[in-house]
Amino acid sequence: MKENLYFRKCGKRRMPDVLYSTTSVKLPEHIKAGYLRLAVKVYIPNPLRCFQCQRFGHSKSSCRGTLTCARCVEVGHDSTTCTAKEKCINCKGDHTSFSRNCFAWKQDKEIISTKIKNQISYVEARKIVKSKPPAAGNSYASAPQGHIFFRCDRLHDPEVP
């Protein structure tokens, strides 16, 4: 069994995050690092986004796409100087391609989480996540559901005789 500890400095936080790497199948409840007893939880990384084509799942070094702006998704320029209207290449929403409010980012994060927690492949995790019914949101269609409405046939105004 191989174990590694990686410390990360986190600005003004009192205690740094520790990345504990092990080949063991069972994760310990806690570890000792120096004089500290640290709780252990599963690390779930954020989705990998390519800085060239702005899509999820690969890095710039292995990208076969063209340079795409992360802000407006136009081909051929970088997002640092872009002032155009925001658009996401992954979900076609009105936000940048690096937004964490993106539906595609949230879905990919859930796929990665399912993959790690269930110890299955990415393809299997994607099938599980895509087969789930969408979470109940606050859409226009779902807004009136669950509310009680009263119908008034006659209104009474005390000011009117």
N, C-alpha and C positions, 0 to 999 in steps of 0.2 A: 504494500500500500504506500503510495507516494502522497505527500502533503506539502503544500506551499502556502505561504502567507504573503500577500501583497498589500502594502499600506498606501493610502492615497491622502494627500493633504487637501483639506476641504475648506479653505478660506478661514472664516471666523468660528467654525464649529469647534466645540471643545474636544471632541474625540473623533479621530479619523475613521473613515470607512476602511474595513479590512476585507480583502478578497481572499477567501480560503478555497484553495483548489485541492481536490482529493480524487483518487481513483476508486475510493470505497463506494459501494452501492448505497449504503445507509449513511445519511447525513447526521452528524452528532447534534445534540441539542445546544451545546455550547463548546467553546474552546478556550484555552488559556493562552494569552499572549502577554508575556512578562508577568506582571502582577494583576492583570485584568482578566476577568472571566467574561467572555463575550458571547452573546446569544448568536446563533447561526440561523440564517434563513436563505432560501434558494435565491440565487441571483438571476434575474431575468433581464437580458440586455434589450436595448431599444432596437427597433428595426434598422437594418443597414440601408442607407440611402446613397446612391451614386451621385457624386458631385459634378458629373458630366451630363448625364441624361435626366437626372433627378428622380429616377424610378427606384423602387425598393427592391432589395434582395441581392444586390451586388455592389461592388466598389468601382471607383473610377479606373483602377488599374486593369480590371477585367471587362470594362465596358466596350461594347461594339457600337454604341449609339453616338449621336452628334452632340456637341456642346449646346445645352439648353438652359435658358434663364430660369432660375428657381422662383422668380417673382412673377413673370408674365408668361412663361413657357414658350417664348419665341426662340427660334433656333438662331445661333450665331453670336450671342452676346452674353456677358456675365451679369449676375444679379446685383453686383456691388454698385453699378452706376445706373441701374434701371429705375425709371419713375413711372412705368406703365401700370395699368390696372392689374391687381393681383389675380392670379388664376393658378389652380393646382393641376399638374399634369397627371396625377394619380387618380383623382376623383372628379376632376373638372369643376371643383368648387371655387368660391370666391375668396380664396386664401392662398398663401404661398405654399410651395411644394414641401417646405420644411415645417409646416405648422403641425403642432400636436393635436389640434382640433380636427384634423383631417380624418374622415371616415376610413380611408385606406390605411392610414398610419395606425389608428386604433385597432383595426381588424388585423393588421400584420402583427401588432404587439400581442393581441390575444392568441394568434396562431403560435407565436414564439413561446408564450406562456404555457399553452396547452402542450406543446412539444416537450418542453423541459419538465413540466410537472408530471406528465404521463410517460415520459421517456420513450417517445415514439419519433418517427421521422417527420420532417416538415410537411411532406405530401400528405401523410395520414392526419396530421394535426389540422391542415388546411381543410381536408374533407370534413372533419368533425365540426370545425368552426363554421364552415359554409352551410352545413346541414342544419345548424341551429336556427330557429326562427328569430327574426330581428328583434332586438330589445324594444320594449314599449317606450316610445319617445313622446314628445309633446307636439305631434303634427296637427294640422288643421282637422284632419279626419278623426283623430283620437281625442281631441280636446273636449268635445261634449260627452264622451263616454264616461259613465260613472257619476255624472252629475244629475241632480234632480231638478227638473224644470216645472214651474207652475204656470198654468194658463189662466189669464184673467180675461173674462168675457166682458166685464164692465168695470170701468175705472170710476172712482168716486173722488172728486176734488171738492174739499170743503169751501173753497172760494167761489165756486160756480153754483148758482141757485138751482 
